[in-house]
Amino acid sequence: MVAAGRVGRAVDGVLAAGVVLATVVPLLLPGPNPWWIVGLGLLASVPVVWRRRAPMVVAVVVGAAMSVLVTWEKPFLPFGPLLAVYTIADLSPTWKRLAAIPVIVATVGLSLVLPGENDETFRLVGTAFVAAYALGTSVRASRSRAAELTERARRREQEHIAAAAEERTRIARDMHDIVTHSVGLMVVQAEAGPVVVRDAPDKAEKVFDAIADTGRGALAELRGVLAALRAPGEGDGPGRSRTGERLGESLFQPRLANLPALLDRSGLDVVSTTAGPPRPVAGSVEAAVYRIVQEALTNVRKHAGTHAVRLTLTWGESLTVTIADDGRGPGEGGGYGLAGMRERAVACGGTLTAEAGHDGGFVVRAEFPLG
């Protein structure tokens, strides 16, 4: 930015010097004119140095000086006024540009009429001023377009950053839900394993099968989450298409259809009911419902001190998901579970409440608008 400013000032300096030389040198050769004519030449050219600071004032000064000068001396072109008109078209606000047009036309017309210029001079000078104004307008439009493209690129970059942050947050929530639910359930089952082996050896195999099933389910879910982190083409090799398709088909999807399996693996006595006819919902809502139920069941198993849970899906103008238990109620401390559930609900345009039940226990209720 600093370098660009220096280059701009250098270009302005070169332009100003060129205008001064083109205006004043013909007044000194082959013989010098009276000092006041040279002074008018300087007044019609030197002020362009400040054209960016005060384009209208500079235009008035150089235009008036040139209009007086042409009564005695006729330069090839009025370089100072031309540069001033270009600057007005390039830098001035719209209303000033429009207001300057009749003033420019009148001033140029008087400077040609009073000395009695011929038609050829009228065409030459008129064309020069129109070209200067058009060039300034074109440069202004190009700069505005470049600024618009830069702003658009900046916004697109911000959108990409926000989308990446949102995706990282979503993946973090998924990892939290998968690990806390599955690993927690495996710990509970593993702790119960020695007791079952000692007291009911015939049931021990089912306990260890349940641990294995939970582990396989967790691996499938983790594989799905980690697949989202891989850039396209990463790890691709021969047969990628068929392998990718098989992997995509086998990856676990957190959907409403998978809720029964989640309830079966939870290790809790869940009574599930559905009120109202189910309706098609977006995949993001299905994933949010699944993860909220998963996290709520994990919290029941870790904190409630009970195995009895009621899950209710109510379909209507909205989908309401209620998970209620009859345990100890809300415990102390925090964690990311409840915050993650709220974030999931809000991300889908819904709401979530978590509070003590009227008859004890704890109730998590999420509502997602439909339609």
N, C-alpha and C positions, 0 to 999 in steps of 0.2 A: 504494500500500500504506500509506504514512504517512497520507494523507488518510483512507483507510478506517478506520484505527486511531483517528484523532481523532474521526471521526463516531461510531464505536462507543462511545468513552468518553463523548462528549456524551450519547448516548442513555441509557447506563447512569446517568449523573448525573441526567438528567431523571426516569428511572424511580425511582431512589432517593429523589429529592426528593418525587416524587408519593406514594410509599409512606409516607414520614415524615409528610407533611402529612395524608394520609388517615387515618393512625393516631393522630397526636398532637392534631391540631386538635379532634376531637370530645371529647377529654379535657379541653380548656381552655374549651369553650363548653357551655352559657351561663355556667357558673361553673367556675373551675379546680378540679380534683380534688387530693387530697393529692399531695405531691411524689413519693412512692414509686410511685403509680399512673402519673403522667406519666413517671417513670423507667422503669417497665415498658413503657410505650408506646414510648419511645425505644429500649429494648433489643430490642423486637419489630420494629423498623423500620430503624434506622440501620445495623445490620450488613450489610444487603443491598448497601451500597456495595462490600463486598469479596466479593460472591457468586461472581464469576468466579475469584478466587484460591483460595477454599476453600469450595466450595458445601456440602459436608457439614457443616462446622463452623458455617457461617452458618445452615444449616437447623436444627441442634440448638439454637443460641442463640435465634433468633427464635421457634422453635416452643415452647421451654420458657417463654420470657417471655410469649408469647401465651397459653399454657395457664394460667399463673398469673393473667394479667390478666383473663381472661374470668370468673374467679370473682367479680370486683367490677364490672367494666365489660364490656359486650358490644358491640364494634364491629360495624359493618354487615357487613364481611368481614375475615378475617385477611390483609390484603394482604401483609405481610412474609413469612409462611409460604408463601403462594401463590406469590410470586415466587421464593422459595427452592426450592420443589418444581419449578417450571418450570425453574430453572437446573440442578437435579440431572438432570432428564430430558434436558436439552439438552447438558450438558457432561461429565457424569460417565461413567466407563467402565461397561461393561455390568454387571459384577459389583456395582459400587456401586449402580447404578440398581435392580437386582433386590433387593439387600439393603435398600435404603431403603424399598421398598414396604410391607413389614409394619410397619416403624417408623413410617412416615407414618400408616398406618391406625390403629395403636394410639394414637399421640399425638393424632390428630384425634378418635378415638373417646372417649378420656378427657376431652379438653377439652369435649366435648359432653355426656358422661354426668354428670360431676361437678357441673356447674351445673344439671343437670336440664333440658336443652333439649327442646323439643317435636319432633314428627316433621317439621314443615315446616322447621325449622332444620337438622335432620339432612340432609334432601334438598338444601337450598340449599348448605350448606357442603360436603357430600360431592360434589355435582355440580361445585362450583367447583374442588375439589382434583383431581378426575378430569380436568376440562377443562385445568387448568394442566399436569398431567403429560402429557396427550395433546398439548397444544400444543408443549411442549418436545420431545417425541419427534418430532413432525412437523417442527419446525424443524431438528432434528438430521439427520433423514433427507433433508430438502431440501438441507442443506449438504453431506452426504456425496454426494448425487447430483451436485451442482454440481462438487464436487471430482473426482468420477469422470469427469465429462464433460470437465473441464479437463485432467485427466491423459490421457484418451483423445485429445483434440485435440493435446496436446503430443507424444504418441507418434506420432500420425499425421503431424505436421509433421516429426518426426525421420525417419520412414520416407520421407517425400517428399524430404527433404534428402539422405538416404543414397542413395535411388534416383537422384536427379539427379546426385550425385557419381559413382555407378557408371556412369551413362549417359555422363557426360563422359569418364570414364576409358576406357570402351569406344570412344567416338568417337575419342579421342586415339590409342588403339591402332590403330584402323582407318586413321586418317589416316597414322600412321607406316608401317604396312605398305604401304598403297597408294603413298605417295610414295617410300619407299625402294626398293620393288620395281620399280615402273613407271618412275620417273625414272632409277633406276640402270640398268635395262635399256636405256632409250633412250640414256643416255650411252654405254654399251658399244657399242650398235649405231651410234650417230653417230660414235664414234671409229673404228669399223671401216669406215665409209662411204668415206672418201677412199682407203683402201687398196684396197677393192673396185673403186671407180671407176677407179683407175689400173691395177690388175692384171687385173680381170675385169669390164669394163664391162657385159657382158651380165647379170651378177648384181646390178648396182647397184640396179636397180629393186626387186628383192626386199628388199634391205636397207632402202630407204626405205619400202617398203610395211610392213615389219615395225615400223619406227619409228612410222608412222602408226597401225597397228593397236594398238600398245602405248599410244600416246597416247589413242586412242579408248576403249580398255578402262579406262585410268586415269580418264578423264573420266566414264565410266559409273559406276564405283565411287564416285568423289567425289560424283557427283550423288546416289547412294543415301545416302551418309553425310550430306550436307548436307540432304537431305529430312527426315531424322530430327530435325534441329535446328529446323525450321520449325514454328511453332505452328499448330494447326488453323485453317484459314481464311486464313492469311497469303498474300497474293499471289493470293487467289482472284478470279476474275472470271467473265465470261460463258463458258459452256462448261467451267467448272472440272471438272465431274464427268467428262466424256469425256476431257479433257486429263489429269486426275489418274489416271484409269484407264489411259490409254496410257502415262503416265510410270511408274506403278507396275509395269506389265507389262514396261517396257523397262529398269527399274533392275536393275543387276547384283546377283545374290545369291551370296554366298560359300557354295557348297554342294559336296558331294562330286561331284555330277554335273559340276561345272565344273573339277575337278582336271585332266583331260586337256588342256583348253585352257590352263590355267596352266602345265603342264609344257611344252607346245609353245612358249609365249611366253617361257620362261625363258632361252633361249639356251644351255642346258646339255644334256648327253647324259644324260637321266634314264631309268633302267630301273625301270619300275613293276610291282610284283607284288602280287597279292591272295591271301591265304591264308584259307580258310574262307568259308562262305556269308555274304554281306552281310545285315545286318538293318536294319530301320528305326530311325533314331535321331532325337533331338530336333534341331530347327533350330539351336539354340545350339551343340550338339556339332558339327554339320556346319560351321558358321561357324568354330568354334575350330580344327577340323582344317585347314580351308582356309587360314586365316591363319597357322597354325603352319607348314604346308608352305611357304607363300609366303615367310615370314620366313626359314625355314631355307635355301631356295634363294637368297634375296638374300644371306645371309651366305656361302654357298658361292661365289657369283659375286664377292663383294667381298674375301673373306679367304682362301679355300682354295687358290687358284692351280691349280684343276683344273676340268674340265668334266664329270667322271664322277660321277654321283650315283645312289644306289639308294633308291627309295621303296618301302616295304612297308606294306601295310595288313593287319593280322592280326585276323580276326573270331573271337570266342569268347565267353567270359563277359564279356570286355571288348574294346574296340576299341583296338588298339595301333598307333600310327603311328610308323614308324622312317624317318628320313632320314639316310643315311650317305654320306660322300664319302671319297676317298682322297687328300685334299690335305695341306696343311701342318699340320693340326691346329688346336687352339684358339690364337687370337692374343692379344695383350695388349690392354689397354684394355677399355672397357665399352660403354655405350650402353644403349638401352632395348629392344633387340630381344629378348634372352633373357628379361629381366624381363617383358616383355609376353607372351611365349609362356607363361611359367609362370603368369602371372595368368589368361590365357585358359583354361588347363587346370584350374587350381584353381576358377575360377568355374563350371565344369561338373562339379565333383566329381572331377576327374582329377588326375594328376600328370605332371610333365615332368622329364626329366633331360637334361643336355647335357654330354658328356664326350668325351675322346679315345678313338678306337677302338682295339681290341686290335692291329690291324695298321696303325696309323697313321690319319690322317684325323680326322674328327670325326663324332660320332653324336648326333643329337637323337631322343629317344624320348618320346612322349606316350602315356599310357594313360587311357582313359575307361571307367568301369564301365557295363555295359549291364544293363537289366532292373531 
